[in-house]
Amino acid sequence: MARADSPAATRYTPTYFLASLGAGGLVVTFFMFLMFWVPHSGRPVPVFEDIMAAFSQGGPALQFAIGAAYVGIAFFAFLNVRSLAWNFAALSRMRKSPQWKGFSSSNAESTLLAAPLASAMTINAMFIVGLVFVPGLWSIIEYLFPAALVAFLGIGVWALVLVGRFLGRILSQGGAFDLTQHNSFGQLVPAFALSMIGVGLAAPAAMSTQPAVIGVSLMLSTFFAVAALLYALVAGITAFSSMLRHGSAPEAAPTLMIIIPMMTVLGILGLRQTHGLHTLDGSAGHASDTLMFLARMLSVQVLFLGLGLVVLARQGYFGRFVFGSEASAGSYALICPGVALAVMTHFFVNKGLVAAGLIAKFGIAYWSFSALALIFQGAMILLVLRLNRVHFSSGSNPATAVPAE
């Protein structure tokens, strides 16, 4: 994937797993077209048959949206898998290099959690690919849910082992953690990974009709959601304290907005769990409760978006690392917030505003709000292409590629 003289190849860090994560997130943004614009009565998500029926019966606008979704899902799923494979190969080489000893005894060791984070996203992306491209998949879906639970649980155990190794080292050795280098939200990557695993484990609760599968899904996803929130609380408070003393690390400044994708992931996790609980007790959810839940999550995201943009602007980050000549692996942390806002906006509009009866679906207000999601999505597509060109092509540009700590 990367040229031998590219910044990603010459100054590799596990933070580059975020390149795979970002591509996987864009798969989800294109799936939102199908999720909310294609009728799928009797199913929580659209499948191949629903999409083909909508394409054959719909007008030019719907056909164009479906075509764009198919192209986008296929392209970014390919990019997601290719980037993930390249990262694992690069990480394997890094483990054998002289720099590994220093890396594994520093704050940056926590960036290894970007690997299970990206892997969990890839499973989500591949599930979307299956729904969209494989005819008849829904007829065997109940057999796939246990396999999905095992896969996500396996990634969860891997993530917990990495977290345990990192925390065990720094909590058992005095001075093993450098607080002066903790001046970013980079240490929230483990929390983000745990939340991504949690949302994957929650998927069967939203789609299965088997009480045992729903119950296991609810319990496992709750565990990882709680673990993510506790880790984020501790890491966030200590990081903010360090930033107040030392300022935000320029290369890791994009991590100030890592709360945004976490809120989207945990928000979807909450919606999936709620759906599963309603399936178990046979009740119907209240649209007003969902609206307020999503409004609160979106409010947190907007606040952290404002905070992150203020700091990035003050540091001149975009001029240096996005549009300038410098390359930092931490730039890939900019993709997740934009993707997360696009996805959350779709959910807020459709599961919140429309479901509560505040706006009409496909009306002027609907498309005005949905346009925001499309703008976020378009900007992130351009950003992914720009960063991939800078980081994975010729290494003529200077590269800092400092891991977010």
C-alpha positions in Angstrom: 0.0 0.0 0.0 2.8 2.4 0.9 5.9 3.3 -1.1 9.1 2.3 0.6 10.2 6.0 1.0 6.8 7.2 2.2 6.3 8.8 5.6 4.1 5.9 6.7 6.7 3.3 5.8 9.8 5.1 7.1 8.3 6.4 10.3 5.6 3.8 11.1 3.5 4.0 14.2 0.3 2.0 15.1 -1.6 5.3 14.8 -1.7 4.5 11.1 -4.4 1.9 11.9 -6.7 5.0 12.0 -6.3 5.1 8.2 -8.1 1.8 8.0 -10.6 2.9 10.7 -11.5 6.0 8.7 -12.1 4.1 5.5 -14.3 1.7 7.4 -16.2 4.6 8.9 -16.9 6.0 5.4 -18.4 2.6 4.5 -20.9 3.2 7.2 -21.7 6.8 6.0 -22.6 5.3 2.5 -24.7 2.6 4.2 -26.8 5.4 5.8 -28.2 6.2 2.3 -29.6 2.7 2.2 -30.5 2.5 5.9 -32.8 5.6 5.8 -33.8 6.1 2.2 -34.6 2.5 1.1 -37.8 0.9 2.5 -37.1 -2.3 4.4 -40.4 -3.2 6.1 -40.1 -6.1 8.6 -36.3 -5.8 8.9 -34.2 -3.5 11.0 -31.7 -3.0 8.2 -32.0 -3.1 4.4 -30.7 -6.1 2.5 -29.8 -6.9 -1.1 -33.4 -7.7 -2.0 -34.8 -4.5 -0.5 -32.2 -2.4 -2.3 -32.8 -4.0 -5.7 -36.6 -3.6 -5.3 -36.1 0.1 -4.4 -33.7 0.6 -7.3 -36.1 -0.9 -9.9 -39.2 1.0 -8.6 -37.6 4.2 -7.5 -37.0 7.5 -9.3 -33.7 8.8 -10.7 -32.8 10.5 -7.4 -33.1 7.2 -5.4 -31.4 5.2 -8.1 -28.5 7.7 -8.0 -28.3 7.5 -4.2 -28.3 3.7 -4.3 -25.6 3.6 -7.0 -23.5 6.1 -5.1 -23.9 4.0 -2.0 -22.8 0.8 -3.8 -19.7 2.4 -5.3 -18.8 4.1 -2.0 -19.2 0.9 0.1 -17.2 -1.2 -2.3 -14.4 1.3 -2.7 -13.9 2.2 1.0 -14.4 -1.4 2.1 -11.5 -2.4 -0.2 -9.5 0.5 1.2 -10.3 -0.5 4.7 -9.2 -4.1 4.3 -6.1 -3.2 2.3 -5.0 -0.6 4.9 -5.7 -3.0 7.8 -3.5 -5.8 6.2 -0.7 -3.3 5.5 -0.8 -2.1 9.1 -0.5 -5.6 10.5 2.5 -6.3 8.2 4.1 -3.0 9.2 3.4 -3.6 12.9 5.0 -7.0 12.6 8.1 -5.5 11.2 8.1 -2.8 13.9 8.1 -5.5 16.6 11.4 -6.8 15.2 13.0 -3.4 15.0 15.3 -1.8 17.5 12.7 0.9 18.2 10.2 -1.6 19.6 11.8 -1.7 23.1 11.6 2.1 23.5 8.1 2.2 22.1 6.7 -0.6 24.3 8.0 1.1 27.4 6.6 4.6 26.6 3.2 6.3 26.8 2.8 5.4 23.1 2.3 1.7 23.9 -1.4 2.5 24.3 -1.7 3.3 20.6 -1.5 -0.5 20.0 -5.2 -0.4 20.8 -5.7 1.2 17.4 -5.3 -2.4 16.0 -8.3 -4.0 17.7 -10.2 -0.7 17.1 -9.6 -0.9 13.4 -10.3 -4.7 13.3 -13.7 -4.3 15.0 -14.6 -1.6 12.4 -13.6 -4.0 9.6 -16.0 -6.6 10.9 -18.7 -4.0 10.9 -17.8 -3.0 7.4 -17.8 -6.6 6.2 -21.2 -7.1 7.7 -22.5 -4.1 5.7 -20.9 -5.5 2.5 -22.7 -8.8 3.1 -26.1 -7.1 3.6 -25.7 -5.0 0.5 -24.0 -7.4 -2.0 -25.1 -11.0 -0.9 -28.5 -12.2 -2.0 -30.4 -14.3 0.5 -28.2 -13.4 3.5 -31.1 -12.6 5.7 -32.4 -16.1 5.5 -29.3 -17.4 7.5 -28.7 -14.3 9.6 -29.6 -16.0 12.9 -26.7 -18.4 12.3 -24.3 -15.5 11.8 -25.1 -13.7 15.0 -23.4 -16.2 17.3 -20.3 -16.2 15.0 -20.3 -12.4 15.1 -20.5 -12.4 18.9 -17.5 -14.8 19.1 -15.5 -12.7 16.6 -16.1 -9.4 18.5 -15.5 -11.1 21.9 -12.2 -12.4 20.6 -11.2 -8.9 19.6 -12.5 -7.7 23.0 -10.2 -10.2 24.8 -7.3 -9.1 22.7 -8.0 -5.4 23.5 -8.3 -6.2 27.2 -5.0 -8.0 27.2 -3.3 -5.0 25.6 -5.0 -2.7 28.1 -4.0 -4.9 31.0 -0.4 -5.1 29.8 -0.2 -1.3 29.5 -1.9 -0.5 32.8 0.0 -3.3 34.6 3.3 -1.8 33.5 2.6 1.8 34.3 0.8 1.1 37.6 3.4 -1.3 38.9 6.5 0.8 38.0 7.0 4.3 39.4 7.7 6.8 36.7 6.7 4.5 33.9 4.2 7.0 32.6 5.3 10.4 31.5 2.6 12.9 32.5 4.3 15.7 30.5 3.6 13.7 27.3 0.0 13.1 28.3 -1.1 16.4 27.0 -3.7 15.1 24.4 -6.6 12.7 24.4 -4.5 10.1 22.6 -4.8 7.9 25.7 -8.5 7.6 25.0 -7.8 5.3 22.1 -8.2 2.2 24.3 -11.6 3.6 25.4 -12.6 4.1 21.8 -11.5 0.6 20.9 -13.6 -0.9 23.8 -16.6 1.2 22.7 -16.2 0.0 19.1 -16.2 -3.6 20.2 -19.2 -2.9 22.4 -21.3 -1.6 19.5 -20.4 -4.7 17.4 -21.5 -6.9 20.3 -24.8 -5.0 20.5 -25.7 -5.6 16.9 -27.4 -9.0 17.5 -29.5 -7.4 20.2 -31.0 -5.1 17.5 -31.5 -7.6 14.8 -32.0 -11.1 16.3 -35.3 -12.6 17.4 -33.8 -15.2 19.6 -34.0 -14.3 23.4 -30.7 -16.2 24.2 -28.8 -14.3 21.5 -30.3 -11.0 22.5 -29.5 -11.6 26.2 -25.8 -12.5 25.5 -25.5 -9.5 23.2 -26.9 -7.2 25.8 -24.7 -8.4 28.6 -21.4 -8.4 26.6 -22.0 -5.0 25.0 -22.9 -3.5 28.4 -19.6 -4.8 29.8 -17.5 -3.2 27.1 -19.6 0.0 27.1 -19.0 0.4 30.9 -15.3 -0.4 30.5 -15.0 2.2 27.7 -16.7 4.9 29.8 -14.6 4.2 32.9 -11.4 4.3 30.9 -12.4 7.4 29.1 -13.3 9.2 32.4 -9.9 8.5 34.0 -7.8 9.1 30.9 -9.8 12.2 30.0 -9.4 13.9 33.4 -5.7 13.2 33.7 -5.1 14.3 30.1 -7.0 17.5 30.5 -5.0 18.3 33.7 -1.7 17.7 31.7 -3.0 20.0 28.9 -3.8 22.8 31.3 -0.1 22.6 32.4 1.7 22.0 29.2 -0.7 22.8 26.4 -2.0 20.4 23.8 0.7 18.4 21.9 0.5 19.8 18.3 0.9 16.4 16.5 -1.8 14.8 18.7 -4.2 17.8 18.8 -6.8 16.0 16.6 -7.4 13.6 19.4 -9.2 16.3 21.3 -12.2 15.4 19.2 -12.0 11.6 19.9 -15.0 12.0 22.1 -17.1 12.7 19.0 -16.8 9.2 17.4 -17.1 7.6 20.9 -20.4 9.4 21.3 -21.7 8.1 18.0 -20.5 4.6 18.7 -22.0 4.5 22.2 -25.2 6.2 20.9 -25.7 3.5 18.3 -24.9 0.9 21.0 -27.6 2.4 23.2 -30.2 2.3 20.4 -29.3 -1.3 19.6 -29.7 -2.3 23.2 -33.0 -0.5 23.5 -34.3 -2.3 20.4 -33.2 -5.6 21.9 -35.0 -4.9 25.2 -38.2 -4.0 23.4 -38.0 -7.3 21.4 -37.7 -9.2 24.7 -40.6 -7.6 26.5 -42.7 -7.0 23.4 -43.1 -3.3 24.0 -42.7 -0.3 21.7 -40.2 2.4 22.3 -41.1 6.1 22.8 -39.8 8.3 19.9 -39.5 11.3 22.3 -37.1 9.4 24.5 -34.9 8.5 21.5 -35.0 12.1 20.3 -33.8 13.4 23.6 -31.1 10.7 23.9 -29.7 11.6 20.5 -30.0 15.3 21.1 -27.8 14.9 24.3 -25.2 12.8 22.4 -25.1 15.3 19.6 -24.7 18.2 22.0 -21.6 16.6 23.5 -20.2 16.1 20.0 -20.8 19.7 19.0 -19.1 21.0 22.2 -16.0 18.9 21.6 -16.0 19.8 17.9 -15.8 23.5 18.9 -13.1 22.8 21.4 -11.0 20.8 19.0 -11.4 23.3 16.1 -10.4 26.2 18.4 -7.2 24.5 19.5 -6.3 23.3 16.0 -6.8 26.8 14.6 -4.7 28.3 17.3 -1.9 25.9 16.6 -2.1 26.3 12.8 -2.6 22.5 12.5 -4.3 22.4 9.2 -1.7 24.6 7.5 1.1 22.4 8.8 -0.2 18.8 8.7 -3.2 18.8 6.3 -2.5 21.3 3.6 1.2 21.9 4.4 4.4 20.0 3.8 4.5 18.2 7.2 3.1 14.7 7.7 1.8 13.5 11.1 0.1 10.1 11.6 -2.1 11.9 14.1 -3.8 13.6 11.2 -5.8 10.5 10.6 -7.6 11.2 13.9 -9.4 14.0 12.1 -11.4 11.6 10.0 -13.3 9.8 12.8 -15.0 13.0 14.1 -16.3 14.0 10.7 -17.5 10.5 9.9 -19.1 10.2 13.3 -21.0 13.5 12.9 -22.3 12.4 9.5 -23.6 9.2 10.9 -25.0 10.8 14.1 -26.8 13.5 12.0 -28.5 10.8 9.9 -29.7 9.0 13.1 -30.8 12.3 14.8 -32.8 13.3 11.7 -34.4 10.0 11.0 -34.7 8.2 14.4 -35.1 11.5 16.3 -36.8 14.4 14.4 -38.8 12.3 11.9 -39.8 9.5 14.3 -41.0 12.1 16.9 -43.0 13.9 14.2 -41.1 17.2 14.3 -40.3 17.1 10.6 -41.7 15.3 7.6 -39.5 12.7 5.9 -38.0 13.9 2.6 -39.4 17.4 3.1 -37.4 20.7 2.9 -36.4 20.6 6.6 -35.4 16.9 6.2 -33.0 17.6 3.4 -31.7 20.8 5.0 -30.6 18.8 8.0 -29.4 15.8 6.0 -27.3 18.1 3.9 -25.1 18.6 6.9 -24.4 14.9 7.1 -23.5 14.9 3.4 -21.2 17.8 3.8 -19.4 16.1 6.7 -19.2 12.9 4.6 -17.8 14.7 1.5 -15.2 16.6 3.5 -14.0 13.3 5.1 -13.8 11.6 1.7 -11.5 14.4 0.4 -9.5 14.3 3.7 -8.9 10.5 3.4 -7.7 10.8 -0.2 -5.5 13.8 0.7 -3.9 12.1 3.7 -3.4 8.8 1.9 -1.5 10.7 -0.9 0.7 12.5 1.6 1.5 9.6 3.9 1.6 6.6 1.5 3.1 8.1 -1.6 6.6 9.5 -2.1 8.5 10.5 1.0 9.8 13.7 -0.3 7.9 15.7 2.3 9.3 15.8 5.8 7.3 13.6 8.3 7.0 13.8 12.0 4.5 10.9 12.3 4.5 11.1 16.0 2.2 8.7 17.8 -0.6 10.3 19.8 0.1 9.7 23.4 
